[in-house]
């Protein structure tokens, strides 16, 4: 089993039965597709462009076709008062 790391998934589109996202920790230039069915049902209707998830991803994989996802969670909204902005 590949080593999984927490990663940000920034949804950039939807086509047929797939969502496409950019994973900044993996590549800023390539969108990675994953099946809508792989996302917990409670999130599926909420997902649109610019939606952000946190998930476990095998970001050390070089082949885009071998990227795997699990443990989807909705990323918290940025806090403008947390001193990080």
PDB file of N, CA, C and O in Angstrom:
ATOM      1  N   UNK A   1       0.849  -1.184   0.000  1.00  0.00           N
ATOM      2  CA  UNK A   1       0.000   0.000   0.000  1.00  0.00           C
ATOM      3  C   UNK A   1       0.896   1.248   0.000  1.00  0.00           C
ATOM      4  O   UNK A   1       1.869   1.318   0.751  1.00  0.00           O
ATOM      5  N   UNK A   2       0.562   2.222  -0.839  1.00  0.00           N
ATOM      6  CA  UNK A   2       1.379   3.436  -0.904  1.00  0.00           C
ATOM      7  C   UNK A   2       1.265   4.259   0.376  1.00  0.00           C
ATOM      8  O   UNK A   2       0.257   4.204   1.080  1.00  0.00           O
ATOM      9  N   UNK A   3       2.316   5.018   0.662  1.00  0.00           N
ATOM     10  CA  UNK A   3       2.299   5.900   1.834  1.00  0.00           C
ATOM     11  C   UNK A   3       1.379   7.083   1.553  1.00  0.00           C
ATOM     12  O   UNK A   3       1.517   7.761   0.534  1.00  0.00           O
ATOM     13  N   UNK A   4       0.451   7.322   2.455  1.00  0.00           N
ATOM     14  CA  UNK A   4      -0.534   8.386   2.303  1.00  0.00           C
ATOM     15  C   UNK A   4      -0.144   9.570   3.185  1.00  0.00           C
ATOM     16  O   UNK A   4       0.386   9.404   4.284  1.00  0.00           O
ATOM     17  N   UNK A   5      -0.423  10.778   2.667  1.00  0.00           N
ATOM     18  CA  UNK A   5      -0.136  12.020   3.377  1.00  0.00           C
ATOM     19  C   UNK A   5      -1.372  12.913   3.330  1.00  0.00           C
ATOM     20  O   UNK A   5      -2.119  12.893   2.352  1.00  0.00           O
ATOM     21  N   UNK A   6      -1.584  13.691   4.381  1.00  0.00           N
ATOM     22  CA  UNK A   6      -2.667  14.678   4.362  1.00  0.00           C
ATOM     23  C   UNK A   6      -2.359  15.699   3.276  1.00  0.00           C
ATOM     24  O   UNK A   6      -1.240  16.204   3.184  1.00  0.00           O
ATOM     25  N   UNK A   7      -3.353  15.996   2.463  1.00  0.00           N
ATOM     26  CA  UNK A   7      -3.150  16.945   1.373  1.00  0.00           C
ATOM     27  C   UNK A   7      -4.418  17.760   1.158  1.00  0.00           C
ATOM     28  O   UNK A   7      -5.523  17.338   1.499  1.00  0.00           O
ATOM     29  N   UNK A   8      -4.222  18.929   0.585  1.00  0.00           N
ATOM     30  CA  UNK A   8      -5.336  19.798   0.212  1.00  0.00           C
ATOM     31  C   UNK A   8      -5.765  19.442  -1.201  1.00  0.00           C
ATOM     32  O   UNK A   8      -4.922  19.283  -2.084  1.00  0.00           O
ATOM     33  N   UNK A   9      -7.060  19.317  -1.423  1.00  0.00           N
ATOM     34  CA  UNK A   9      -7.625  19.065  -2.749  1.00  0.00           C
ATOM     35  C   UNK A   9      -8.494  20.257  -3.109  1.00  0.00           C
ATOM     36  O   UNK A   9      -9.532  20.475  -2.485  1.00  0.00           O
ATOM     37  N   UNK A  10      -8.093  21.020  -4.091  1.00  0.00           N
ATOM     38  CA  UNK A  10      -8.831  22.207  -4.525  1.00  0.00           C
ATOM     39  C   UNK A  10      -9.597  21.831  -5.794  1.00  0.00           C
ATOM     40  O   UNK A  10      -8.996  21.643  -6.851  1.00  0.00           O
ATOM     41  N   UNK A  11     -10.918  21.723  -5.689  1.00  0.00           N
ATOM     42  CA  UNK A  11     -11.739  21.301  -6.830  1.00  0.00           C
ATOM     43  C   UNK A  11     -11.751  22.398  -7.889  1.00  0.00           C
ATOM     44  O   UNK A  11     -12.060  23.557  -7.613  1.00  0.00           O
ATOM     45  N   UNK A  12     -11.402  21.992  -9.121  1.00  0.00           N
ATOM     46  CA  UNK A  12     -11.362  22.945 -10.236  1.00  0.00           C
ATOM     47  C   UNK A  12     -12.393  22.625 -11.307  1.00  0.00           C
ATOM     48  O   UNK A  12     -12.560  23.403 -12.246  1.00  0.00           O
ATOM     49  N   UNK A  13     -13.087  21.499 -11.192  1.00  0.00           N
ATOM     50  CA  UNK A  13     -14.108  21.193 -12.184  1.00  0.00           C
ATOM     51  C   UNK A  13     -14.755  19.843 -11.975  1.00  0.00           C
ATOM     52  O   UNK A  13     -14.347  19.052 -11.125  1.00  0.00           O
ATOM     53  N   UNK A  14     -15.781  19.604 -12.779  1.00  0.00           N
ATOM     54  CA  UNK A  14     -16.534  18.355 -12.746  1.00  0.00           C
ATOM     55  C   UNK A  14     -16.859  17.983 -14.185  1.00  0.00           C
ATOM     56  O   UNK A  14     -17.265  18.839 -14.972  1.00  0.00           O
ATOM     57  N   UNK A  15     -16.684  16.714 -14.534  1.00  0.00           N
ATOM     58  CA  UNK A  15     -17.020  16.233 -15.860  1.00  0.00           C
ATOM     59  C   UNK A  15     -17.500  14.801 -15.739  1.00  0.00           C
ATOM     60  O   UNK A  15     -16.812  13.951 -15.175  1.00  0.00           O
ATOM     61  N   UNK A  16     -18.674  14.540 -16.266  1.00  0.00           N
ATOM     62  CA  UNK A  16     -19.291  13.217 -16.171  1.00  0.00           C
ATOM     63  C   UNK A  16     -19.313  12.750 -14.717  1.00  0.00           C
ATOM     64  O   UNK A  16     -19.911  13.405 -13.864  1.00  0.00           O
ATOM     65  N   UNK A  17     -18.677  11.644 -14.438  1.00  0.00           N
ATOM     66  CA  UNK A  17     -18.703  11.052 -13.098  1.00  0.00           C
ATOM     67  C   UNK A  17     -17.435  11.351 -12.295  1.00  0.00           C
ATOM     68  O   UNK A  17     -17.111  10.625 -11.355  1.00  0.00           O
ATOM     69  N   UNK A  18     -16.720  12.415 -12.662  1.00  0.00           N
ATOM     70  CA  UNK A  18     -15.461  12.736 -11.994  1.00  0.00           C
ATOM     71  C   UNK A  18     -15.400  14.194 -11.547  1.00  0.00           C
ATOM     72  O   UNK A  18     -15.930  15.093 -12.200  1.00  0.00           O
ATOM     73  N   UNK A  19     -14.738  14.392 -10.418  1.00  0.00           N
ATOM     74  CA  UNK A  19     -14.320  15.719  -9.993  1.00  0.00           C
ATOM     75  C   UNK A  19     -12.854  15.840 -10.369  1.00  0.00           C
ATOM     76  O   UNK A  19     -12.134  14.842 -10.401  1.00  0.00           O
ATOM     77  N   UNK A  20     -12.413  17.045 -10.651  1.00  0.00           N
ATOM     78  CA  UNK A  20     -11.001  17.295 -10.934  1.00  0.00           C
ATOM     79  C   UNK A  20     -10.490  18.308  -9.930  1.00  0.00           C
ATOM     80  O   UNK A  20     -11.151  19.306  -9.641  1.00  0.00           O
ATOM     81  N   UNK A  21      -9.311  18.041  -9.404  1.00  0.00           N
ATOM     82  CA  UNK A  21      -8.767  18.914  -8.373  1.00  0.00           C
ATOM     83  C   UNK A  21      -7.280  19.122  -8.584  1.00  0.00           C
ATOM     84  O   UNK A  21      -6.599  18.313  -9.214  1.00  0.00           O
ATOM     85  N   UNK A  22      -6.799  20.215  -8.045  1.00  0.00           N
ATOM     86  CA  UNK A  22      -5.368  20.478  -7.977  1.00  0.00           C
ATOM     87  C   UNK A  22      -4.938  20.121  -6.560  1.00  0.00           C
ATOM     88  O   UNK A  22      -5.593  20.489  -5.585  1.00  0.00           O
ATOM     89  N   UNK A  23      -3.844  19.411  -6.467  1.00  0.00           N
ATOM     90  CA  UNK A  23      -3.264  19.036  -5.180  1.00  0.00           C
ATOM     91  C   UNK A  23      -1.936  19.790  -5.073  1.00  0.00           C
ATOM     92  O   UNK A  23      -0.923  19.327  -5.598  1.00  0.00           O
ATOM     93  N   UNK A  24      -1.928  20.952  -4.398  1.00  0.00           N
ATOM     94  CA  UNK A  24      -0.718  21.777  -4.372  1.00  0.00           C
ATOM     95  C   UNK A  24       0.544  21.046  -3.922  1.00  0.00           C
ATOM     96  O   UNK A  24       1.635  21.348  -4.406  1.00  0.00           O
ATOM     97  N   UNK A  25       0.412  20.098  -3.013  1.00  0.00           N
ATOM     98  CA  UNK A  25       1.583  19.359  -2.541  1.00  0.00           C
ATOM     99  C   UNK A  25       2.113  18.399  -3.613  1.00  0.00           C
ATOM    100  O   UNK A  25       3.240  17.916  -3.500  1.00  0.00           O
ATOM    101  N   UNK A  26       1.310  18.116  -4.659  1.00  0.00           N
ATOM    102  CA  UNK A  26       1.732  17.194  -5.708  1.00  0.00           C
ATOM    103  C   UNK A  26       2.134  17.954  -6.972  1.00  0.00           C
ATOM    104  O   UNK A  26       3.236  17.759  -7.486  1.00  0.00           O
ATOM    105  N   UNK A  27       1.245  18.822  -7.479  1.00  0.00           N
ATOM    106  CA  UNK A  27       1.542  19.613  -8.676  1.00  0.00           C
ATOM    107  C   UNK A  27       0.544  20.762  -8.784  1.00  0.00           C
ATOM    108  O   UNK A  27      -0.653  20.573  -8.568  1.00  0.00           O
ATOM    109  N   UNK A  28       1.028  21.925  -9.109  1.00  0.00           N
ATOM    110  CA  UNK A  28       0.140  23.068  -9.342  1.00  0.00           C
ATOM    111  C   UNK A  28      -0.311  23.149 -10.798  1.00  0.00           C
ATOM    112  O   UNK A  28      -1.206  23.926 -11.129  1.00  0.00           O
ATOM    113  N   UNK A  29       0.306  22.349 -11.669  1.00  0.00           N
ATOM    114  CA  UNK A  29       0.017  22.426 -13.103  1.00  0.00           C
ATOM    115  C   UNK A  29      -0.926  21.354 -13.619  1.00  0.00           C
ATOM    116  O   UNK A  29      -1.424  21.468 -14.739  1.00  0.00           O
ATOM    117  N   UNK A  30      -1.186  20.319 -12.837  1.00  0.00           N
ATOM    118  CA  UNK A  30      -1.994  19.201 -13.308  1.00  0.00           C
ATOM    119  C   UNK A  30      -3.185  18.974 -12.389  1.00  0.00           C
ATOM    120  O   UNK A  30      -3.044  18.883 -11.169  1.00  0.00           O
ATOM    121  N   UNK A  31      -4.360  18.884 -13.000  1.00  0.00           N
ATOM    122  CA  UNK A  31      -5.561  18.528 -12.233  1.00  0.00           C
ATOM    123  C   UNK A  31      -5.691  17.005 -12.234  1.00  0.00           C
ATOM    124  O   UNK A  31      -5.483  16.354 -13.258  1.00  0.00           O
ATOM    125  N   UNK A  32      -6.029  16.465 -11.102  1.00  0.00           N
ATOM    126  CA  UNK A  32      -6.173  15.025 -10.924  1.00  0.00           C
ATOM    127  C   UNK A  32      -7.656  14.703 -10.814  1.00  0.00           C
ATOM    128  O   UNK A  32      -8.386  15.372 -10.083  1.00  0.00           O
ATOM    129  N   UNK A  33      -8.102  13.686 -11.534  1.00  0.00           N
ATOM    130  CA  UNK A  33      -9.507  13.291 -11.480  1.00  0.00           C
ATOM    131  C   UNK A  33      -9.745  12.180 -10.478  1.00  0.00           C
ATOM    132  O   UNK A  33      -8.887  11.325 -10.258  1.00  0.00           O
ATOM    133  N   UNK A  34     -10.918  12.206  -9.878  1.00  0.00           N
ATOM    134  CA  UNK A  34     -11.334  11.104  -9.012  1.00  0.00           C
ATOM    135  C   UNK A  34     -12.836  10.943  -9.133  1.00  0.00           C
ATOM    136  O   UNK A  34     -13.559  11.907  -9.386  1.00  0.00           O
ATOM    137  N   UNK A  35     -13.296   9.714  -8.949  1.00  0.00           N
ATOM    138  CA  UNK A  35     -14.710   9.421  -9.123  1.00  0.00           C
ATOM    139  C   UNK A  35     -15.548  10.083  -8.034  1.00  0.00           C
ATOM    140  O   UNK A  35     -15.190  10.082  -6.856  1.00  0.00           O
ATOM    141  N   UNK A  36     -16.658  10.640  -8.459  1.00  0.00           N
ATOM    142  CA  UNK A  36     -17.594  11.252  -7.510  1.00  0.00           C
ATOM    143  C   UNK A  36     -18.004  10.240  -6.452  1.00  0.00           C
ATOM    144  O   UNK A  36     -18.173  10.589  -5.283  1.00  0.00           O
ATOM    145  N   UNK A  37     -18.163   8.990  -6.862  1.00  0.00           N
ATOM    146  CA  UNK A  37     -18.590   7.935  -5.937  1.00  0.00           C
ATOM    147  C   UNK A  37     -17.579   7.683  -4.821  1.00  0.00           C
ATOM    148  O   UNK A  37     -17.930   7.086  -3.803  1.00  0.00           O
ATOM    149  N   UNK A  38     -16.331   8.125  -4.990  1.00  0.00           N
ATOM    150  CA  UNK A  38     -15.328   7.904  -3.949  1.00  0.00           C
ATOM    151  C   UNK A  38     -15.436   8.917  -2.810  1.00  0.00           C
ATOM    152  O   UNK A  38     -14.809   8.750  -1.764  1.00  0.00           O
ATOM    153  N   UNK A  39     -16.228   9.958  -3.015  1.00  0.00           N
ATOM    154  CA  UNK A  39     -16.425  10.995  -2.001  1.00  0.00           C
ATOM    155  C   UNK A  39     -17.617  10.598  -1.133  1.00  0.00           C
ATOM    156  O   UNK A  39     -18.628  10.139  -1.665  1.00  0.00           O
ATOM    157  N   UNK A  40     -17.529  10.761   0.183  1.00  0.00           N
ATOM    158  CA  UNK A  40     -18.678  10.455   1.033  1.00  0.00           C
ATOM    159  C   UNK A  40     -19.937  11.169   0.539  1.00  0.00           C
ATOM    160  O   UNK A  40     -19.901  12.342   0.170  1.00  0.00           O
ATOM    161  N   UNK A  41     -21.026  10.448   0.543  1.00  0.00           N
ATOM    162  CA  UNK A  41     -22.293  10.956  -0.001  1.00  0.00           C
ATOM    163  C   UNK A  41     -22.709  12.288   0.611  1.00  0.00           C
ATOM    164  O   UNK A  41     -23.305  13.120  -0.074  1.00  0.00           O
ATOM    165  N   UNK A  42     -22.407  12.501   1.881  1.00  0.00           N
ATOM    166  CA  UNK A  42     -22.830  13.744   2.543  1.00  0.00           C
ATOM    167  C   UNK A  42     -22.177  14.984   1.937  1.00  0.00           C
ATOM    168  O   UNK A  42     -22.666  16.094   2.146  1.00  0.00           O
ATOM    169  N   UNK A  43     -21.075  14.819   1.184  1.00  0.00           N
ATOM    170  CA  UNK A  43     -20.394  15.954   0.565  1.00  0.00           C
ATOM    171  C   UNK A  43     -20.722  16.136  -0.917  1.00  0.00           C
ATOM    172  O   UNK A  43     -20.531  17.230  -1.448  1.00  0.00           O
ATOM    173  N   UNK A  44     -21.196  15.129  -1.578  1.00  0.00           N
ATOM    174  CA  UNK A  44     -21.318  15.142  -3.041  1.00  0.00           C
ATOM    175  C   UNK A  44     -22.116  16.313  -3.594  1.00  0.00           C
ATOM    176  O   UNK A  44     -21.707  16.912  -4.589  1.00  0.00           O
ATOM    177  N   UNK A  45     -23.231  16.653  -2.986  1.00  0.00           N
ATOM    178  CA  UNK A  45     -24.065  17.743  -3.498  1.00  0.00           C
ATOM    179  C   UNK A  45     -23.512  19.128  -3.164  1.00  0.00           C
ATOM    180  O   UNK A  45     -23.956  20.123  -3.738  1.00  0.00           O
ATOM    181  N   UNK A  46     -22.560  19.204  -2.254  1.00  0.00           N
ATOM    182  CA  UNK A  46     -21.973  20.485  -1.858  1.00  0.00           C
ATOM    183  C   UNK A  46     -20.780  20.871  -2.724  1.00  0.00           C
ATOM    184  O   UNK A  46     -20.376  22.033  -2.752  1.00  0.00           O
ATOM    185  N   UNK A  47     -20.225  19.902  -3.424  1.00  0.00           N
ATOM    186  CA  UNK A  47     -18.983  20.137  -4.158  1.00  0.00           C
ATOM    187  C   UNK A  47     -19.234  20.929  -5.431  1.00  0.00           C
ATOM    188  O   UNK A  47     -20.109  20.596  -6.230  1.00  0.00           O
ATOM    189  N   UNK A  48     -18.456  21.974  -5.600  1.00  0.00           N
ATOM    190  CA  UNK A  48     -18.484  22.793  -6.806  1.00  0.00           C
ATOM    191  C   UNK A  48     -17.078  23.353  -6.992  1.00  0.00           C
ATOM    192  O   UNK A  48     -16.199  23.106  -6.166  1.00  0.00           O
ATOM    193  N   UNK A  49     -16.862  24.096  -8.055  1.00  0.00           N
ATOM    194  CA  UNK A  49     -15.550  24.697  -8.295  1.00  0.00           C
ATOM    195  C   UNK A  49     -15.148  25.542  -7.085  1.00  0.00           C
ATOM    196  O   UNK A  49     -15.968  26.274  -6.531  1.00  0.00           O
ATOM    197  N   UNK A  50     -13.909  25.437  -6.690  1.00  0.00           N
ATOM    198  CA  UNK A  50     -13.290  26.119  -5.549  1.00  0.00           C
ATOM    199  C   UNK A  50     -13.596  25.482  -4.197  1.00  0.00           C
ATOM    200  O   UNK A  50     -13.183  26.008  -3.164  1.00  0.00           O
ATOM    201  N   UNK A  51     -14.310  24.361  -4.185  1.00  0.00           N
ATOM    202  CA  UNK A  51     -14.511  23.611  -2.948  1.00  0.00           C
ATOM    203  C   UNK A  51     -13.158  23.042  -2.532  1.00  0.00           C
ATOM    204  O   UNK A  51     -12.364  22.651  -3.387  1.00  0.00           O
ATOM    205  N   UNK A  52     -12.889  22.992  -1.237  1.00  0.00           N
ATOM    206  CA  UNK A  52     -11.593  22.503  -0.758  1.00  0.00           C
ATOM    207  C   UNK A  52     -11.794  21.369   0.247  1.00  0.00           C
ATOM    208  O   UNK A  52     -12.522  21.496   1.231  1.00  0.00           O
ATOM    209  N   UNK A  53     -11.120  20.255  -0.044  1.00  0.00           N
ATOM    210  CA  UNK A  53     -11.100  19.088   0.828  1.00  0.00           C
ATOM    211  C   UNK A  53      -9.723  18.943   1.445  1.00  0.00           C
ATOM    212  O   UNK A  53      -8.742  19.525   0.983  1.00  0.00           O
ATOM    213  N   UNK A  54      -9.682  18.153   2.498  1.00  0.00           N
ATOM    214  CA  UNK A  54      -8.436  17.597   3.001  1.00  0.00           C
ATOM    215  C   UNK A  54      -8.634  16.090   2.901  1.00  0.00           C
ATOM    216  O   UNK A  54      -9.686  15.571   3.275  1.00  0.00           O
ATOM    217  N   UNK A  55      -7.628  15.394   2.400  1.00  0.00           N
ATOM    218  CA  UNK A  55      -7.736  13.941   2.260  1.00  0.00           C
ATOM    219  C   UNK A  55      -6.352  13.327   2.389  1.00  0.00           C
ATOM    220  O   UNK A  55      -5.335  14.017   2.322  1.00  0.00           O
ATOM    221  N   UNK A  56      -6.339  12.019   2.573  1.00  0.00           N
ATOM    222  CA  UNK A  56      -5.088  11.267   2.554  1.00  0.00           C
ATOM    223  C   UNK A  56      -4.811  10.918   1.093  1.00  0.00           C
ATOM    224  O   UNK A  56      -5.652  10.330   0.414  1.00  0.00           O
ATOM    225  N   UNK A  57      -3.621  11.287   0.620  1.00  0.00           N
ATOM    226  CA  UNK A  57      -3.253  11.112  -0.786  1.00  0.00           C
ATOM    227  C   UNK A  57      -1.821  10.595  -0.868  1.00  0.00           C
ATOM    228  O   UNK A  57      -0.964  10.989  -0.076  1.00  0.00           O
ATOM    229  N   UNK A  58      -1.573   9.724  -1.815  1.00  0.00           N
ATOM    230  CA  UNK A  58      -0.205   9.234  -2.022  1.00  0.00           C
ATOM    231  C   UNK A  58       0.562  10.213  -2.919  1.00  0.00           C
ATOM    232  O   UNK A  58       0.840   9.917  -4.081  1.00  0.00           O
ATOM    233  N   UNK A  59       0.895  11.369  -2.367  1.00  0.00           N
ATOM    234  CA  UNK A  59       1.512  12.452  -3.141  1.00  0.00           C
ATOM    235  C   UNK A  59       2.946  12.149  -3.579  1.00  0.00           C
ATOM    236  O   UNK A  59       3.513  12.896  -4.377  1.00  0.00           O
ATOM    237  N   UNK A  60       3.531  11.081  -3.078  1.00  0.00           N
ATOM    238  CA  UNK A  60       4.876  10.724  -3.533  1.00  0.00           C
ATOM    239  C   UNK A  60       4.837   9.973  -4.864  1.00  0.00           C
ATOM    240  O   UNK A  60       5.887   9.692  -5.443  1.00  0.00           O
ATOM    241  N   UNK A  61       3.661   9.652  -5.346  1.00  0.00           N
ATOM    242  CA  UNK A  61       3.496   8.948  -6.625  1.00  0.00           C
ATOM    243  C   UNK A  61       3.748   9.900  -7.787  1.00  0.00           C
ATOM    244  O   UNK A  61       3.206  11.005  -7.807  1.00  0.00           O
ATOM    245  N   UNK A  62       4.556   9.492  -8.746  1.00  0.00           N
ATOM    246  CA  UNK A  62       4.841  10.312  -9.925  1.00  0.00           C
ATOM    247  C   UNK A  62       3.787  10.173 -11.015  1.00  0.00           C
ATOM    248  O   UNK A  62       3.564  11.111 -11.781  1.00  0.00           O
ATOM    249  N   UNK A  63       3.140   9.022 -11.096  1.00  0.00           N
ATOM    250  CA  UNK A  63       2.170   8.739 -12.155  1.00  0.00           C
ATOM    251  C   UNK A  63       0.783   9.239 -11.745  1.00  0.00           C
ATOM    252  O   UNK A  63       0.216   8.769 -10.759  1.00  0.00           O
ATOM    253  N   UNK A  64       0.244  10.189 -12.501  1.00  0.00           N
ATOM    254  CA  UNK A  64      -1.066  10.774 -12.190  1.00  0.00           C
ATOM    255  C   UNK A  64      -2.162   9.718 -12.123  1.00  0.00           C
ATOM    256  O   UNK A  64      -3.134   9.883 -11.387  1.00  0.00           O
ATOM    257  N   UNK A  65      -2.016   8.639 -12.882  1.00  0.00           N
ATOM    258  CA  UNK A  65      -3.024   7.572 -12.904  1.00  0.00           C
ATOM    259  C   UNK A  65      -2.982   6.684 -11.668  1.00  0.00           C
ATOM    260  O   UNK A  65      -3.875   5.861 -11.467  1.00  0.00           O
ATOM    261  N   UNK A  66      -1.965   6.840 -10.847  1.00  0.00           N
ATOM    262  CA  UNK A  66      -1.843   6.022  -9.636  1.00  0.00           C
ATOM    263  C   UNK A  66      -2.114   6.801  -8.357  1.00  0.00           C
ATOM    264  O   UNK A  66      -1.950   6.273  -7.258  1.00  0.00           O
ATOM    265  N   UNK A  67      -2.532   8.067  -8.501  1.00  0.00           N
ATOM    266  CA  UNK A  67      -2.875   8.856  -7.326  1.00  0.00           C
ATOM    267  C   UNK A  67      -4.126   8.263  -6.685  1.00  0.00           C
ATOM    268  O   UNK A  67      -5.109   7.989  -7.374  1.00  0.00           O
ATOM    269  N   UNK A  68      -4.091   8.065  -5.373  1.00  0.00           N
ATOM    270  CA  UNK A  68      -5.218   7.500  -4.626  1.00  0.00           C
ATOM    271  C   UNK A  68      -5.641   8.480  -3.533  1.00  0.00           C
ATOM    272  O   UNK A  68      -4.834   9.253  -3.016  1.00  0.00           O
ATOM    273  N   UNK A  69      -6.926   8.423  -3.201  1.00  0.00           N
ATOM    274  CA  UNK A  69      -7.513   9.310  -2.200  1.00  0.00           C
ATOM    275  C   UNK A  69      -8.282   8.484  -1.183  1.00  0.00           C
ATOM    276  O   UNK A  69      -8.871   7.459  -1.524  1.00  0.00           O
ATOM    277  N   UNK A  70      -8.274   8.932   0.066  1.00  0.00           N
ATOM    278  CA  UNK A  70      -9.156   8.347   1.084  1.00  0.00           C
ATOM    279  C   UNK A  70      -9.283   9.337   2.235  1.00  0.00           C
ATOM    280  O   UNK A  70      -8.488  10.268   2.358  1.00  0.00           O
ATOM    281  N   UNK A  71     -10.277   9.127   3.063  1.00  0.00           N
ATOM    282  CA  UNK A  71     -10.449   9.964   4.252  1.00  0.00           C
ATOM    283  C   UNK A  71     -10.797  11.406   3.958  1.00  0.00           C
ATOM    284  O   UNK A  71     -10.237  12.316   4.570  1.00  0.00           O
ATOM    285  N   UNK A  72     -11.717  11.630   3.024  1.00  0.00           N
ATOM    286  CA  UNK A  72     -12.107  12.997   2.669  1.00  0.00           C
ATOM    287  C   UNK A  72     -12.725  13.734   3.852  1.00  0.00           C
ATOM    288  O   UNK A  72     -13.543  13.175   4.583  1.00  0.00           O
ATOM    289  N   UNK A  73     -12.329  14.994   4.035  1.00  0.00           N
ATOM    290  CA  UNK A  73     -12.941  15.887   5.014  1.00  0.00           C
ATOM    291  C   UNK A  73     -13.036  17.268   4.391  1.00  0.00           C
ATOM    292  O   UNK A  73     -12.196  17.639   3.572  1.00  0.00           O
ATOM    293  N   UNK A  74     -14.041  18.024   4.767  1.00  0.00           N
ATOM    294  CA  UNK A  74     -14.154  19.396   4.283  1.00  0.00           C
ATOM    295  C   UNK A  74     -13.100  20.234   4.995  1.00  0.00           C
ATOM    296  O   UNK A  74     -12.978  20.180   6.219  1.00  0.00           O
ATOM    297  N   UNK A  75     -12.346  21.003   4.232  1.00  0.00           N
ATOM    298  CA  UNK A  75     -11.331  21.871   4.828  1.00  0.00           C
ATOM    299  C   UNK A  75     -12.012  23.010   5.564  1.00  0.00           C
ATOM    300  O   UNK A  75     -13.031  23.522   5.099  1.00  0.00           O
ATOM    301  N   UNK A  76     -11.472  23.416   6.701  1.00  0.00           N
ATOM    302  CA  UNK A  76     -12.067  24.551   7.419  1.00  0.00           C
ATOM    303  C   UNK A  76     -11.907  25.837   6.613  1.00  0.00           C
ATOM    304  O   UNK A  76     -10.952  25.991   5.851  1.00  0.00           O
ATOM    305  N   UNK A  77     -12.838  26.743   6.790  1.00  0.00           N
ATOM    306  CA  UNK A  77     -12.772  28.053   6.139  1.00  0.00           C
ATOM    307  C   UNK A  77     -11.602  28.836   6.739  1.00  0.00           C
ATOM    308  O   UNK A  77     -11.338  28.732   7.937  1.00  0.00           O
ATOM    309  N   UNK A  78     -10.900  29.618   5.912  1.00  0.00           N
ATOM    310  CA  UNK A  78      -9.824  30.449   6.460  1.00  0.00           C
ATOM    311  C   UNK A  78     -10.359  31.433   7.494  1.00  0.00           C
ATOM    312  O   UNK A  78     -11.456  31.971   7.349  1.00  0.00           O
ATOM    313  N   UNK A  79      -9.583  31.653   8.520  1.00  0.00           N
ATOM    314  CA  UNK A  79      -9.932  32.599   9.581  1.00  0.00           C
ATOM    315  C   UNK A  79      -9.115  33.874   9.367  1.00  0.00           C
ATOM    316  O   UNK A  79      -7.900  33.861   9.559  1.00  0.00           O
ATOM    317  N   UNK A  80      -9.765  34.978   8.971  1.00  0.00           N
ATOM    318  CA  UNK A  80      -9.011  36.205   8.703  1.00  0.00           C
ATOM    319  C   UNK A  80      -8.378  36.807   9.961  1.00  0.00           C
ATOM    320  O   UNK A  80      -7.548  37.711   9.869  1.00  0.00           O
ATOM    321  N   UNK A  81      -8.766  36.313  11.117  1.00  0.00           N
ATOM    322  CA  UNK A  81      -8.237  36.868  12.366  1.00  0.00           C
ATOM    323  C   UNK A  81      -7.243  35.957  13.074  1.00  0.00           C
ATOM    324  O   UNK A  81      -6.938  36.168  14.248  1.00  0.00           O
ATOM    325  N   UNK A  82      -6.735  34.942  12.371  1.00  0.00           N
ATOM    326  CA  UNK A  82      -5.831  34.001  13.037  1.00  0.00           C
ATOM    327  C   UNK A  82      -4.366  34.425  13.003  1.00  0.00           C
ATOM    328  O   UNK A  82      -3.505  33.728  13.539  1.00  0.00           O
ATOM    329  N   UNK A  83      -4.078  35.572  12.371  1.00  0.00           N
ATOM    330  CA  UNK A  83      -2.719  36.078  12.326  1.00  0.00           C
ATOM    331  C   UNK A  83      -1.868  35.453  11.244  1.00  0.00           C
ATOM    332  O   UNK A  83      -0.679  35.758  11.154  1.00  0.00           O
ATOM    333  N   UNK A  84      -2.434  34.590  10.422  1.00  0.00           N
ATOM    334  CA  UNK A  84      -1.669  33.937   9.365  1.00  0.00           C
ATOM    335  C   UNK A  84      -1.782  34.640   8.030  1.00  0.00           C
ATOM    336  O   UNK A  84      -0.963  34.412   7.140  1.00  0.00           O
ATOM    337  N   UNK A  85      -2.782  35.489   7.876  1.00  0.00           N
ATOM    338  CA  UNK A  85      -3.003  36.149   6.576  1.00  0.00           C
ATOM    339  C   UNK A  85      -2.066  37.311   6.371  1.00  0.00           C
ATOM    340  O   UNK A  85      -2.119  37.972   5.334  1.00  0.00           O
TER     341      UNK A  85
END
